[in-house]
Amino acid sequence: HILVNNAAAVTDRHAVADIPIDAWREAIAVNLTGAWLMAKWSIPHLRAAGVPRGGHGFASGRQAAAPVGSRWAPGATGCTPKA
């Protein structure tokens, strides 16, 4: 049993100082909140299936985190299930 968080908001890239607030909110909603929600709701199922606590991993790609590149990944690391 595994959870694969494989979604990203792909929009135009901007320098950090030029990111429109709507683009920022979309990136956070999909890339961080989306990963957290998937982890939150998968944990009971992973536990029920006997997945040991700490049986998790996290991977991200630079292209998956537009518009701010891979800078969001440290926030998403904490959203990976630790059943």
DSSP file (Angstrom, degrees, kcal/mol; ACC not computed):
  #  RESIDUE AA STRUCTURE BP1 BP2  ACC     N-H-->O    O-->H-N    N-H-->O    O-->H-N    TCO  KAPPA ALPHA  PHI   PSI    X-CA   Y-CA   Z-CA
    1    1 A H              0   0    0      0, 0.0     2,-0.3     0, 0.0    48,-0.0   0.000 360.0 360.0 360.0 128.2    0.0    0.0    0.0
    2    2 A I        -     0   0    0      2,-0.0     2,-0.5    49,-0.0    54,-0.1  -0.946 360.0-138.5-140.9 161.7    1.4    3.4   -1.0
    3    3 A L        -     0   0    0     -2,-0.3     2,-0.6    78,-0.1    36,-0.0  -0.995  14.9-164.6-119.0 127.9    0.4    7.0   -1.5
    4    4 A V        -     0   0    0     -2,-0.5     2,-1.1     2,-0.0    -2,-0.0  -0.945   4.5-161.6-113.8 109.8    1.7    8.8   -4.5
    5    5 A N        +     0   0    0     -2,-0.6     2,-0.2     1,-0.1    30,-0.1  -0.792  28.5 156.2 -87.2 100.3    1.3   12.6   -4.3
    6    6 A N        +     0   0    0     -2,-1.1     2,-0.3    54,-0.0    -1,-0.1  -0.546  25.6 105.6-131.9  66.6    1.7   13.4   -8.0
    7    7 A A        +     0   0    0     -2,-0.2     2,-0.3    23,-0.1    28,-0.1  -0.991  34.6 172.9-141.7 149.0    0.0   16.7   -8.7
    8    8 A A        -     0   0    0     -2,-0.3     2,-0.8    26,-0.0    57,-0.1  -0.982  34.7-120.3-155.7 144.8    1.3   20.2   -9.3
    9    9 A A        -     0   0    0     -2,-0.3     2,-0.7    18,-0.2    22,-0.1  -0.788  31.8-162.4 -83.8 115.4    0.0   23.6  -10.4
   10   10 A V        +     0   0    0     -2,-0.8     2,-0.2    55,-0.1     3,-0.1  -0.886  26.8 143.7-106.5 110.3    1.8   24.4  -13.5
   11   11 A T        -     0   0    0     -2,-0.7     2,-0.0     1,-0.1    55,-0.0  -0.693  58.1 -56.2-129.2-177.3    1.6   28.1  -14.4
   12   12 A D        -     0   0    0     -2,-0.2     2,-0.2    54,-0.1    -1,-0.1  -0.363  60.1-115.6 -62.2 143.1    4.0   30.7  -15.9
   13   13 A R        -     0   0    0     53,-0.1     2,-0.3    -3,-0.1    55,-0.1  -0.560  37.0-179.8 -81.6 147.1    7.2   31.0  -14.1
   14   14 A H        -     0   0    0     53,-1.1     2,-0.1    -2,-0.2     5,-0.1  -0.969  35.7-100.5-140.0 154.0    8.1   34.3  -12.4
   15   15 A A    >>  -     0   0    0     -2,-0.3     3,-2.1     1,-0.1     4,-0.5  -0.487  48.0-107.0 -65.1 150.4   10.9   35.7  -10.3
   16   16 A V  G >4 S+     0   0    0      1,-0.3     3,-1.2     2,-0.2    -1,-0.1   0.878 121.0  52.9 -51.3 -43.8    9.9   35.5   -6.6
   17   17 A A  G 34 S+     0   0    0      1,-0.2    -1,-0.3     3,-0.0    -2,-0.0   0.682 112.0  47.0 -66.9 -16.7    9.4   39.3   -6.5
   18   18 A D  G <4 S+     0   0    0     -3,-2.1    -1,-0.2     2,-0.1    -2,-0.2   0.352  76.8 124.0-108.4   4.9    7.1   39.1   -9.5
   19   19 A I    <<  -     0   0    0     -3,-1.2     2,-0.1    -4,-0.5    -6,-0.0  -0.525  62.0-128.1 -70.2 122.1    4.8   36.2   -8.6
   20   20 A P     >  -     0   0    0      0, 0.0     4,-2.2     0, 0.0     3,-0.4  -0.440  18.5-120.5 -66.0 145.3    1.2   37.4   -8.6
   21   21 A I  H  > S+     0   0    0      1,-0.2     4,-2.7     2,-0.2     5,-0.2   0.849 112.9  55.5 -58.6 -35.8   -0.6   36.5   -5.4
   22   22 A D  H  > S+     0   0    0      2,-0.2     4,-2.1     1,-0.2    -1,-0.2   0.894 107.8  48.4 -65.2 -38.2   -3.2   34.4   -7.2
   23   23 A A  H  > S+     0   0    0     -3,-0.4     4,-2.4     2,-0.2    -2,-0.2   0.898 111.9  50.2 -66.9 -39.8   -0.4   32.3   -8.7
   24   24 A W  H  X S+     0   0    0     -4,-2.2     4,-2.6     2,-0.2     5,-0.2   0.940 111.0  48.1 -61.7 -48.2    1.2   31.9   -5.3
   25   25 A R  H  X S+     0   0    0     -4,-2.7     4,-2.7     1,-0.2    -2,-0.2   0.886 111.5  50.3 -62.6 -39.1   -2.0   30.8   -3.7
   26   26 A E  H  X S+     0   0    0     -4,-2.1     4,-2.5     2,-0.2     5,-0.3   0.931 110.8  49.0 -64.1 -44.7   -2.7   28.3   -6.5
   27   27 A A  H  X>S+     0   0    0     -4,-2.4     4,-2.6     1,-0.2     5,-0.5   0.918 114.7  44.7 -61.8 -43.7    0.8   26.8   -6.1
   28   28 A I  I  X>S+     0   0    0     -4,-2.6     5,-2.8     3,-0.2     4,-1.7   0.914 112.6  52.3 -66.0 -42.9    0.4   26.5   -2.3
   29   29 A A  I  <>S+     0   0    0     -4,-2.7     5,-1.2    -5,-0.2    -2,-0.2   0.918 122.3  28.7 -61.0 -44.9   -3.1   25.1   -2.6
   30   30 A V  I  <5S+     0   0    0     -4,-2.5     5,-0.4     3,-0.2    -2,-0.2   0.947 127.6  38.8 -81.7 -51.1   -2.1   22.3   -5.1
   31   31 A N  I  <5S+     0   0    0     -4,-2.6    -3,-0.2    -5,-0.3    -2,-0.2   0.820 133.2  15.6 -76.8 -32.9    1.5   21.7   -4.2
   32   32 A L  I  X<S+     0   0    0     -4,-1.7     4,-2.4    -5,-0.5    -3,-0.2   0.837 130.4  40.3-107.8 -55.4    1.4   21.9   -0.4
   33   33 A T  I  ><S+     0   0    0     -5,-2.8     4,-2.8     1,-0.2     5,-0.2   0.902 116.3  53.1 -63.8 -39.5   -2.2   21.8    0.8
   34   34 A G  H  ><S+     0   0    0     -5,-1.2     4,-2.2    -6,-0.4    -1,-0.2   0.920 110.5  46.4 -60.7 -44.4   -3.0   19.0   -1.8
   35   35 A A  H  > S+     0   0    0     -5,-0.4     4,-2.2     2,-0.2    -1,-0.2   0.901 113.2  50.1 -64.6 -40.7   -0.1   16.9   -0.5
   36   36 A W  H  X S+     0   0    0     -4,-2.4     4,-3.2     2,-0.2    -2,-0.2   0.926 110.2  49.2 -63.7 -45.4   -1.1   17.5    3.1
   37   37 A L  H  X S+     0   0    0     -4,-2.8     4,-2.4     2,-0.2     5,-0.2   0.913 111.0  49.7 -62.3 -42.4   -4.7   16.5    2.4
   38   38 A M  H  X S+     0   0    0     -4,-2.2     4,-1.2    -5,-0.2    -1,-0.2   0.920 114.6  45.0 -62.4 -42.5   -3.7   13.3    0.6
   39   39 A A  H  X S+     0   0    0     -4,-2.2     4,-1.8    40,-0.2     3,-0.4   0.943 112.0  52.4 -64.4 -47.3   -1.4   12.4    3.5
   40   40 A K  H  < S+     0   0    0     -4,-3.2    -2,-0.2     1,-0.2    -1,-0.2   0.908 115.7  38.9 -55.1 -47.2   -4.0   13.3    6.1
   41   41 A W  H  < S+     0   0    0     -4,-2.4     4,-0.4     1,-0.2    -1,-0.2   0.625 114.1  54.1 -85.7 -12.5   -6.7   11.1    4.6
   42   42 A S  H  X S+     0   0    0     -4,-1.2     4,-2.7    -3,-0.4     3,-0.4   0.750  88.4  78.6 -89.0 -24.4   -4.5    8.2    3.6
   43   43 A I  H  X S+     0   0    0     -4,-1.8     4,-2.9     1,-0.2     5,-0.3   0.895  91.3  50.7 -55.1 -47.0   -2.9    7.6    7.0
   44   44 A P  H  > S+     0   0    0      0, 0.0     4,-2.3     0, 0.0    -1,-0.2   0.896 113.7  46.4 -58.8 -37.2   -5.9    5.7    8.5
   45   45 A H  H  > S+     0   0    0     -3,-0.4     4,-1.5    -4,-0.4    -2,-0.2   0.890 112.5  49.3 -71.3 -39.4   -5.9    3.4    5.4
   46   46 A L  H  <>S+     0   0    0     -4,-2.7     5,-2.5     2,-0.2     4,-0.3   0.918 112.7  47.9 -65.1 -42.6   -2.2    2.9    5.6
   47   47 A R  H ><5S+     0   0    0     -4,-2.9     3,-1.7    -5,-0.2    -2,-0.2   0.927 109.8  52.2 -62.3 -44.5   -2.4    2.1    9.3
   48   48 A A  H 3<5S+     0   0    0     -4,-2.3    -1,-0.2     1,-0.3    -2,-0.2   0.814 107.6  53.3 -61.7 -29.7   -5.3   -0.3    8.7
   49   49 A A  T 3<5S-     0   0    0     -4,-1.5    -1,-0.3    -5,-0.1    -2,-0.2   0.472 120.5-110.2 -84.8  -2.1   -3.2   -2.1    6.0
   50   50 A G  T < 5 +     0   0    0     -3,-1.7    -3,-0.2    -4,-0.3    -2,-0.1   0.660  57.2 162.8  85.0  15.4   -0.4   -2.5    8.5
   51   51 A V      < -     0   0    0     -5,-2.5    -1,-0.3    -6,-0.2     3,-0.1  -0.559  42.5-117.1 -67.8 126.2    2.1   -0.1    7.0
   52   52 A P    >   -     0   0    0      0, 0.0     3,-2.3     0, 0.0    31,-0.2  -0.283  30.9 -93.1 -67.9 150.2    4.6    0.6    9.7
   53   53 A R  T 3  S+     0   0    0     30,-0.4    30,-0.1     1,-0.3     3,-0.1  -0.386 117.0  26.5 -56.9 133.6    5.0    4.1   11.2
   54   54 A G  T 3  S+     0   0    0      1,-0.2     2,-2.0    -3,-0.1    -1,-0.3   0.436  80.5 133.8  88.3  -0.9    7.8    5.8    9.2
   55   55 A G    <   +     0   0    0     -3,-2.3     2,-0.3    -4,-0.1    28,-0.2  -0.538  46.2 104.5 -81.3  77.9    7.2    3.7    6.1
   56   56 A H        -     0   0    0     -2,-2.0     2,-0.3    -3,-0.1    26,-0.1  -0.904  45.9-168.1-148.7 170.7    7.3    6.7    3.8
   57   57 A G        -     0   0    0     -2,-0.3     2,-0.4    24,-0.1    -2,-0.0  -0.967   9.8-148.1-157.2 164.3    9.4    8.6    1.2
   58   58 A F        +     0   0    0     -2,-0.3     2,-0.3    22,-0.1    19,-0.1  -0.994  17.2 168.1-143.0 133.9    9.3   11.9   -0.5
   59   59 A A        +     0   0    0     -2,-0.4     2,-0.3     2,-0.0    -2,-0.0  -0.996   4.9 176.7-141.4 145.7   10.4   12.9   -4.0
   60   60 A S        -     0   0    0     -2,-0.3     2,-0.4   -54,-0.0    10,-0.1  -0.977  18.3-139.3-144.4 158.6    9.9   16.0   -6.0
   61   61 A G    >   -     0   0    0     -2,-0.3     3,-1.0     1,-0.1     4,-0.4  -0.929  21.2-126.6-119.7 146.4   10.9   17.4   -9.3
   62   62 A R  G >  S+     0   0    0     -2,-0.4     3,-1.0     1,-0.3     9,-0.1   0.874 111.3  52.0 -56.7 -39.8   11.9   21.0  -10.1
   63   63 A Q  G >  S+     0   0    0      1,-0.2     3,-0.8     2,-0.1    -1,-0.3   0.727  98.8  66.1 -71.4 -20.8    9.4   21.1  -12.9
   64   64 A A  G <  S+     0   0    0     -3,-1.0    -1,-0.2     1,-0.2    -2,-0.2   0.605  95.0  57.7 -77.4 -10.1    6.5   20.0  -10.7
   65   65 A A  G X  S-     0   0    0     -3,-1.0     3,-1.3    -4,-0.4    -1,-0.2   0.052  84.1-175.7-113.9  26.9    6.5   23.0   -8.5
   66   66 A A  T <   +     0   0    0     -3,-0.8   -57,-0.2     1,-0.3   -53,-0.1  -0.303  58.3  33.1 -56.8 145.8    6.0   25.9  -11.0
   67   67 A P  T 3  S+     0   0    0      0, 0.0   -53,-1.1     0, 0.0    -1,-0.3  -0.986 131.0  31.4 -93.6   1.1    5.9   28.9  -10.6
   68   68 A V  S X  S-     0   0    0     -3,-1.3     3,-1.4     1,-0.4    -2,-0.2   0.132  96.4-132.6-109.1  22.9    8.5   28.9   -7.9
   69   69 A G  G >   -     0   0    0      1,-0.2     3,-0.6     2,-0.1    -1,-0.4  -0.287  66.8 -28.8  63.4-148.5   10.6   25.9   -8.9
   70   70 A S  G >  S+     0   0    0      1,-0.2     3,-1.3     2,-0.1    -1,-0.2   0.283 106.3 107.0 -86.6  12.5   11.5   23.4   -6.2
   71   71 A R  G <  S+     0   0    0     -3,-1.4     4,-0.3     1,-0.3    -1,-0.2   0.697  73.9  58.0 -66.3 -17.7   11.4   26.1   -3.4
   72   72 A W  G X> S+     0   0    0     -3,-0.6     4,-1.4     1,-0.2     3,-1.3   0.708  81.2  89.2 -82.4 -18.9    8.1   24.7   -2.1
   73   73 A A  H <> S+     0   0    0     -3,-1.3     4,-1.9     1,-0.3    -1,-0.2   0.806  77.5  60.3 -55.3 -38.4    9.5   21.2   -1.4
   74   74 A P  H 3> S+     0   0    0      0, 0.0     4,-0.6     0, 0.0    -1,-0.3   0.889 107.6  47.7 -58.6 -34.6   10.7   21.8    2.1
   75   75 A G  H X4 S+     0   0    0     -3,-1.3     3,-0.5    -4,-0.3    -2,-0.2   0.874 111.3  50.1 -69.1 -36.8    7.1   22.6    3.1
   76   76 A A  H >< S+     0   0    0     -4,-1.4     3,-2.0     1,-0.2    -1,-0.2   0.748  93.0  75.0 -75.5 -23.3    5.8   19.5    1.4
   77   77 A T  H >< S+     0   0    0     -4,-1.9     3,-1.2     1,-0.3    -1,-0.2   0.877  93.0  54.4 -56.8 -37.8    8.3   17.2    3.0
   78   78 A G  T << S+     0   0    0     -4,-0.6    -1,-0.3    -3,-0.5    -2,-0.2   0.556  98.1  65.9 -73.4  -6.4    6.3   17.4    6.3
   79   79 A C  T <  S+     0   0    0     -3,-2.0    -1,-0.2    -4,-0.1   -40,-0.2   0.330  73.2 109.8 -97.0   6.5    3.1   16.3    4.4
   80   80 A T  S <  S-     0   0    0     -3,-1.2   -22,-0.1    -4,-0.2   -24,-0.1  -0.700  80.8-100.9 -85.3 132.0    4.3   12.8    3.6
   81   81 A P        -     0   0    0      0, 0.0     2,-0.2     0, 0.0    -1,-0.1  -0.181  31.4-174.0 -57.3 136.9    2.5   10.2    5.6
   82   82 A K              0   0    0    -29,-0.1   -29,-0.1   -28,-0.1   -26,-0.1  -0.632 360.0 360.0-123.6  69.0    4.2    8.7    8.7
   83   83 A A              0   0    0    -31,-0.2   -30,-0.4   -28,-0.2    -1,-0.1   0.523 360.0 360.0 -54.3 360.0    1.6    6.1    9.4
